[in-house]
Amino acid sequence: MPTAPQTTDELYQALQENDRRPYGRTRTVTAEELVEAAEQFAEPVPLVHALLELQEAYTYGSEPRKSPVVFARLLTLFDEQPDVFDERLRHMLFWRFKWVANALLALPEVPLASLRQWLTEMRDRYEKAGLGLQPYYGQAYQLAAHLGEGTPLAYELWAGRTRTRLSDCEACEICEICERARYHLAAGDDERALRIWEPVLAGKESCQEEPSRSISYALLPLLRTGLTERARELHLAGYRGCRRNPSMSGEVGRHLEFCALTGNEARGLELLAENRNLFDEVDSPFDLLDFLTGVEVLLQRVELLGHGELPAAGYAGRSWTVSGLRAEVCGRADDLASRFDARNGTTAHTDRRRARLDRTPLTESLELTLRSRGLDDAVPAAAPAARTAAAVPDTPAELILRARALDDQGHPDAQACWARLRTLTAARDYVHPDDPAVGPLVRLRADLLAEEAGRAGVKDDHTAAAALHEEAAALYEDAGLPGHAALARACALLAAAESAAQGADGTEAQAAVLTDAHASVVRLHEGTGGLTPVQESRLLRLRASALGLRLQTSRSEEDVAPVLAEVDLLYGFATRHDILTQVSGALLLKASTYALSGDLPTAVAEIDALLDRLRKDGPAWHLPRTLGLRGRMQLGLRDAQAAYADLAEALRLAADWSAEAVDTARLHGDLAEAGMHLGRPEEALRHLTRSAERDLRHGSRTDAFCAYSNAAQLSLDLGRVEDCIALLDSLLAEPDVTSGELDDRLVAQLRLTRARALHAGDDLKAATAEFAELAAESAGWDDDPGSHAMIAAETAVLLAESGEFGRAREAADQALAAHARAPRYEQLSNCLRELARVQAQRQGSDGLADALAYLADAGRIADEARAAGYEAHGRSLDSALAYEHGRVNAYAGEYEDALAALTRALDLLGEPGPEQGPAGEWAECTRLAGAVEGIYLERPAPALSRLDAAVSRLTALGHTEETEPLASLARRLRDEE
């Protein structure tokens, strides 16, 4: 706190600000400082408010040792100056007797006699104040359940009593706090417990920690009763409500347990890492025991599956493995359970802990999130293995010769041989074969560098690829192999050109770089003698590839013929020498060239001929890639069904080869596009996530995050809000994201989608905080003011929805300033109109002036858009603006102005036609005009005339669904006449 409040008004303002903070050390420390500040004032009321805030911070910050101390001060103030406590403060004081009872229960060092004494104190105080005793019996039941003794009688004494104003809220009483449902759960009656929980699980009842607390207990009963999909949905929603929260550490532990018992151990480890803070921040022994037991259930399961050496997030100060952390957690949790049992004189906590640890999985595998991963995915990626059919020779000499022979063929099984050779040569005891057929070690070193360069090129790391190829060329020279050296240098030239083209300024400059690269490769080719047919065919392939890349960059018709000429040279040479891989490569380049030139029918014909050849003569590993290209061409021809068939076949055939042979991530991505065109969004979503998973496994992290970003947006569009949030939470917790290594704009896009999902999920507070943070960051994007305009505008809408109209206006002004530099006509107009609607709806006539100011801004944007020739993708900006003028004036009670604006909107919309969207807009505008005219202006006759004419018009056009609201309003007006 920068400066202590100097007046009581400043104190109350500071208390309100602190109340908006999340529970944790910052809120707690500020609350402590505010109590000190309140003590300087002569009047006691501010101190009471400050102490109440401090006790709340301790209670929900999981510091039960401090909560009773603060309450004792409050109780003393009440005893000494009862008149200071008005009805509201008195209610809060007596309510918090229960908080103290829970706090004492959570501390094993508090004697059992002291617990009973506090309950007696509570009963006496309630009786003296003339309050009902149902809350007292609720606490007595909690003590009995904690002890594991006398619960049936204690439950009946509590549950059978009439509720009072000081009884726990309905949501809390149903869940853990008063344990009504847990009583039946402990008795083995899952279905009855779930029936009691249903209002909370369905969102009908909620409070400070609900429904998250109930959800955590309901997960396993839901599974046991076969409601697996419901359990999955609630896991996603419930976990988000309790993660990283010290006062809900037990709930986090039960989510970890749920992961362990549903085949989601990898997700469990991910969630454990996200909640690592709880090991050190939970001060409640009872909550800590609950959390640690859930952690141990997870770690025990991972260890049982043979992954005890995996890293695990645990206590700060050292690195942990699963096995090491499990042993530590086990010792600490056993000690806590023993301390509680020693205090209570029972074995209840040890028994309950053992029961949880003895549970077996309830389902073999339940797919919880869009990013489903197994424990093997948590292991550092190993070198890619070849398909099962490939046999790697045992001796180094055979292995080297096999790798080179396969490499000459372009066979994907070469990858496994090179991988094995990298491991062998890295060992200190490696002895190179003394075999003339194998050649010297320097040649093998060059081979391995060339292969590494090829893998770097596949990942688009062209700079690294060029350097590795140059290094390999030098070693080939040392080995006396000029043909190999020339080929490596040609590869380096092309890789360097690709790297330079990426940084070149403009298309012409990029094309020039590739033109120079082609000329250099040609000179190198023509100046090198003694080339083998395989080497010469590869040089011809590089020449054609350089011109192909130039065409891909320029898209110029003039660049087509040179590519085809080089392709014909390659094809003729490869055919004469029977080099099947290069024959296929030439034909594939030819088809791609036609596709790039825009001649898709010819490209497909070329691909069809190539497929016939591949099926007859091979190489078979080219089939998946060729089918994938044909599928993409079919997408270009808008034949989604044919594209889907080709891509699905390509994916099926790809399973026969190593991951490096076929870009399966691309195939899944293309299948997602085909699925969307075919109206199969759920299938498209699966393919997007699989595409991302494969990119991640092969180190293409940017591509993976882009695919996941698309998947998140699609899941949000499908209404799968919690799936979207869970996916993004997982991605944003990745090490290269948290360390800032991933592209900051891509991360911002992920966060923006998450903020929109939070808004869609009605978590307005979290959504507003995320948007506000993004708006502040994007203000510094001088190269992209348009994105800042969009983010700031959306932030303004959320601030308005939160009732913070001043901050909303500030954010809107930022958006308008950024829009002036990079227009976002439609997006900004939409947000400004929404701001006007929210302010008028919330504040009525008091908010009309500000609402109309927003609409004036939107009007200027519509004028700018018209002058710039911009056409909106949805309804016109002018008609939308006129309609919003109607709504805003109606909310403010200015009905004549509202009707005039709606009439103008109808004029701008024009008469409806057969199209569904415009007809719906026209119908809604007509309905609102009818309501304003007939109900608020009390002119039913013209309103009915308007409505009846609209119903007739829409019915004639076949828009029967749109007529129902109009007909319903007309019936209401006639009934009121």
Buried (B, 14 or more C-beta within 10 A) or exposed (E): BEEBBEEBEEBBEBBEEBEEEEBBEEBBBBBBBBBEBBEEBEEBBBBBBBBBBBBBBBBBBBBBBBBBEBBEBBBEBBEEEEEBBEEEBBBBBBBBBBBBBBBBBBBBEBEEEEBEEBBEBBBEBBEEEEBBBBBBBBBBBBBBBBBBBBBEEBBEBBBEBEEEEBBBBBBBBBBBBBBBBBBBBBEEBBEBBBEBBBBBBEEEBBBBBBBBBBBBBBBBBBBEBEBBEBBBBBBBBBBBBBBBBBBBBBBBBBBBBBBBBBBBBBBBBBBBBBBBBBBEBBBBBBBBBBBBBBBBBBBBBBBEBEBBEBBBBBEEEEEBBBBBBBBBBBEBBBBBBBBBBEBBEBBBBBEBBEEBBEEEBBEEEBEBBBBBBBBEEBEEEEEBBBBEEBEBBEEBBBBBBBBBEBBBBBBBBBBBBBBBBEEBBEEEEEEBBEEEEBBBBBBBBBBBBBBBBBBBBBBBBBBBBBBBBBBBBBBBBBBEBBBBBBBBBBBBBBBBBBBBBEEBEEEEEBBBBBBBBBEBBBEBBEEBEEBEBBBBBBBBBBBBBBBBBBBBBBBEEEBBEBBBEBBEBBBEBBEEBEBBBBBBBBBBBBBBBBBBBEBBEBBBEBBEEBBEBBEEEBBEBBBBBBBBBBBBBBBBEEBBEBBBBBBBBBBEBBEBBBBBBBBBBBBBBBBBBBBBBBEBBEBBBBBBBBBBBBBBBBEBBBBBBBBBBBBBBBBBEBEBBBBBBBBBBBBBEBEEBEEEEBBEEBBBBBBBBBBBBBBBBEBBEBBBBBBBBBBBBBBEBEEBBBBBBBBBBBBBBBBBBBEBBEBBBBBBEBBBBBBEEBBBBBBBBBBBBBBBBBBBBBBEEEBBEBBBBBBEBBBEBBEBBBEEEBEBEEBBBBBBBBBBBBBBBBBBEBBEBBBBBBBBBBEBBEEBEEEEEBBBBBBBBBBBBBBBBBBBBEBBEBBBEBBBEBBEBBEEBEBEEBBEBBBEBBEBBEEEE
